[in-house]
Amino acid sequence: MLHTIKPAPGARKARKRIARGNSGKGGTTAGKGTKGQQSRSGHTRRFGFEGGQSPLLRRQPKLGGFRNPRRKEYEVLTLAALEAKMPAGSYDKAALREAKLISTKKPVKLLATGEVKKKFVLTVDAASAKAKEAVEKAGGSVKITS
């Protein structure tokens, strides 16, 4: 019956009653050692106190810098990757995603890393001036969508 249930023998251990005399194994200093800040009653240290060492909060730089909340993050597409993986032709973002040259849904920016010799007609969100120049020099064009 539920009213007869008891914990298993040895499962419930009585707590150690400190500061109740030496016969109770917790007398005299009551497990706090001898003297010092921690042995005194009411002992607390303020938050962040590191024993007199210069605290972490004061060691940190005072100003945290600035992150532009309106910064536009682009996925990078390089001329080298385009030259190596794609034949000459016309490509937009969907075609580049299908060819696994881009993988996220971020806007795409064409950068002039590497050389291009094939004729590409590209539709991207942004392109560096050198990348645009290199594609046009190879006989292609870059259309920028906003």
N, C-alpha and C positions, 0 to 999 in steps of 0.2 A: 504494500500500500504506500501511497505517496507520503503519508505522515510518519512512516517508519524509516524513510531513506536517510542514511548517514554517510558522510564522506569516508573514503577508505582509510584505514588506520595509518597514521603518519602523514596524511595529506594536508592536514591543518597544523601549522607550527605556530606556537605562541610567539608573539613579538618580543624582542629584547627590551626590557624595561630599563633604560639607561638613567643614570643619576638617581638611583634608589639605594645607594649604599654599596660598599665593596662586596658584600655577599651576593649581590645581584650581578656581578661581573661587569658592571657599567658604572661603578662609583668613581670617586675622586675627580678625574678629569672628564669622565663620561664620554670617552672615545674621541675627545677633541685635542689630544696632545697636551703639551705643557706650554703655557704662555703664548704670546703672539696674537695677531689680529683675529685669526679664526677661532681662537679659544674663548674670546670674550662674548658676553651675551649681547644680543642686538647687532651682531656683526653682519654687515652687508657692504658690498662694494658697488659703486655706481656703475651703470651700464657702460661698457667699453673700457673700463679701467684695466690696465695691463701691468700692474705692480710698479708703476712709476716710469716704465718704458713709454716712449712716445707712442700714443695710441694709433691704431690703424686709421681711424677717421681723421686724425691730424696729419698723418703721413701722406694722405691722398692729395692730388692736386686740387686746388681750390675751385677752379672753374672747369666744368665738364665738357666744354666745347659746344658745337652747334651741329645739328642735323637738319638739313632742309626738308620740311615736310612735303614740299611740292616737287622734289627731285624726281625726274623721270628715269626709270631704270630700263635699259635696253638689253636685249639679247644680242650678242655679238656674232656677226657673220663676217669671216675674213675672205679676202680674195684668194688666199692659198687654198682654203677648204673648198671654195667654189670651183677653182681650177682643177683640183685633184679629183673631185667626186662627181662633177656634172659635165655633160656634153654641152656644146654651144646651144643656145636657145633662149626662150622667154620663160621667166620664172616669177611667180608671186609668192607670198608667204605660205599659202597652202601647199604649193609644189615643193617649197624648201622644207616644210615640215614633213611631207611625205617622203622626201629623200633623206630625212633624219639629219639635216644640216642645222635645223633649229628644233628645240624640244619644248619650250615653254610658251605661254600665251602672251609674254611680254612683247612690246614693240621691238622690231628688228632694226639694227644699225649695221651698215656695211662699213668695214674698216679696211684700210690699205696695208694689210700685213700680207706680204707675198706679191707675186706678179700674176697678171692675167694676160693670156694670149688669145683666148677664144672670144667669140662675139656673144655677149650676154645682154639680154634686155631684162632688167630687174625692176621689180616693184617692191620697195621697202619703205619703212617709216622714217629712216634717217640714213645719211651717208656722209662720211668725211669728205672733205674737198679733194684730197689726194686719191681716195678710192674712186670717186666719181670721175676724176680726170683719167685714171688708169683704165677704167672700163670704156670710156669714150675714146681713148687712144687706141684700144683694141678693136674699135668699130662698133661697140655696143652703146647702150644707154641706160641711165638710172632714173626711174620715175619715183618721186618721193610723195607718199600719201600722208596726210595729216590727220 
